[in-house]
Amino acid sequence: MGEEGEGPPVHPVVALPAEAELSKVVEASPENPEARYALAVLLRDQRGDLLGADQHFRAYLKLQPEG
């Protein structure tokens, strides 16, 4: 993904409201696998935050190993 134009478009402003809401859900209910997965996808696809996404994907897989 080093080349310009590769990968999905990153829309940080669009992601903020959904990211904030999902973060609240994860904080209130860290054992919620659906929230972890949704936040991971948002971080990866909308923010381009691969490290943050990885953290939530790993937490999701601990909660849903067959995920």
DOZA-754841 format. One record per residue: residue in three letters; x, y, z of N, C-alpha, C, CB in turn. Coordinates in steps of 0.1 Angstrom, whole numbers, plus 5000, padded with zeros to 4 digits. Last residue first. Glycine has a CB too. Example, Ala and Ser with C-alpha at 12.3 -4.5 7.8 and 13.67 -1.06 7.14 Angstrom:
! residues 2
SER512849785071513749895071512950005079514149945057/ALA513249435078512349555078513249675078511349555090/
END
This chain:
! residues 67
GLY485348295146485048415138485548405124485748535144/GLU485948115164485448055151485248175141484247975152/PRO486448275187487548205180487148145166488048085188/GLN485448535199484748455189485848375181483948545179/LEU487248645217485848625221485048535212485248765221/LYS489548645202489548585215488148555220490348675226/LEU488748795180489048655178489148575192490248635170/TYR488549045192487348985186487548835185487049045173/ALA491149105198490249095209488949015204489849235214/ARG492149115171492649015181491648995192494049055186/PHE490749335162490549205155490949095165491249205142/HIS491749535179490349495180490049365173489449605175/GLN494449545170494149525184492749475186494349655192/ASP494149595143494649465147494349435162496249465145/ALA493249865144492349755139492849625144492349765124/GLY495649985153494349995161493449885157493750135160/LEU497249925131497649885144496349885154498749965150/LEU495950055109496149905109496449855123497149865099/ASP494050285101494750255114494950105115494050325126/GLY492450385082493750345078494650305090494450445069/ARG489950475086490950555092492350515087490950545107/GLN488350295072488050435071489150515076486750465080/ASP489450035075488950075062488750225061487650005059/ARG490350005102491149955091490750035078491049805089/LEU488350115118489650165119490550125107490350105132/LEU486149945109486150095107487550155108485250165118/VAL487049695118486749725103486849875101485449665099/ALA487149745146488349695138488149725123488549545140/LEU484449795151485449895153486749865146485749915168/ALA483349545145482849665138483949775139481549715143/TYR484549385164484749355150484449485142483949235145/ARG483649495188485049485186485349475171485749365193/ALA480849455185481449595186482949595183481149655200/GLU480849175185480349245173480849395173478849245173/PRO481749095211482549075199482149145187482448925196/ASN481949245241481049245229481749225216480249375229/GLU483449285263483249145259482249135247482749065271/PRO483449555269484649495262484449355257485849515271/SER481349775272481149625271482249565263479749595264/ALA482250025274481249985283481049835284479950055279/GLU484150025253484550065267483550015277484750215268/VAL482549955231483649875235484149905249484849885225/VAL480850185231480350055233481349955238479650005220/LYS482750385226481950395238481350255241480750495237/SER483650315201484550315212483850315225485450435210/LEU481250355186481750215188482750205199482450165175/GLU481150635188480050555193480550405196478850555184/ALA483550705175483350755189482250665195482850895189/GLU483150595149484250555157484050585172485550615152/ALA480950755140480850605142481950555151480850535129/PRO482251015140481050985148480850835151479751035141/LEU484650965123484651005137483450975144484951155137/ALA484550905096484650795105484450835120485950725104/VAL484551145082483351065082483350955093483250995068/VAL487251215087486151305092484851225093485951425084/PRO488851025073488851035088487751115094490151095092/HIS488750825050487850935053487750955068486450905047/VAL490650675025490550705039489750825041491950715045/PRO489850425001490050565004489850585019488950654997/PRO491850115000490550195001490750335005489650125012/GLY494650084977493850064989492650144990494650085002/GLU496450344960496250204964495450194976497550134966/GLY496950614957495850554950495550404953496050574935/GLU500450584959499350664960498150604952499650814955/GLU501950294973501750374962500450464964501550294949/GLY502050124995502950234995502650334984504350194993/MET500849885000500050005000500950125000499150005012/
END
